[in-house]
Amino acid sequence: MDRTNYLSWKSQFEDVLEMHGLAAVVKNNTDPPKVQEDGSVHPELAKDKLVLSWIKATSSSSIKTLLIPCTTAHQAWTMLAKRLSPLASTRVRILRDQIRTLRKDNNTTVTDYLNYAKSLFDSLTQAGATM
């Protein structure tokens, strides 16, 4: 993964996480406990480190340097979204304005109008934003 294919990578990575029951690992903003009462590695920490290693392993060398300070999968996931998403805050504002001013003109079919509205909404959702 690099700056040019982030959204494609993210989509595929989310599918892999879901398939392995690990989607919550990148969504939860909590530090997993390190050890259990018996002194063994806590399973939540093991899952977190597994996902963090997958993220690092599938990243290009230039992206790996951004991940150095990340100690959890959630930190890495969040940092990548902020740094690499092509839908930065300016793009989110533009999308919101386009939705607010959305109008159907006489030359547009209802189907085309609704498809365009849906594409604006989908882009906003992909950026992790709401109206």
ABEGO torsion letter per residue (X at the ends): XBAAAAAAAAAAAAAAAAAAGAAAAAABBBBBBABBAAGBBBAAAAAAAAAAAAAAAABBAAAAAAAAABABAAAAAAAAAAAABABBAAAAAAAAAAAAABBBBAABBAAAAAAAAAAAAAAAAAAGBBX
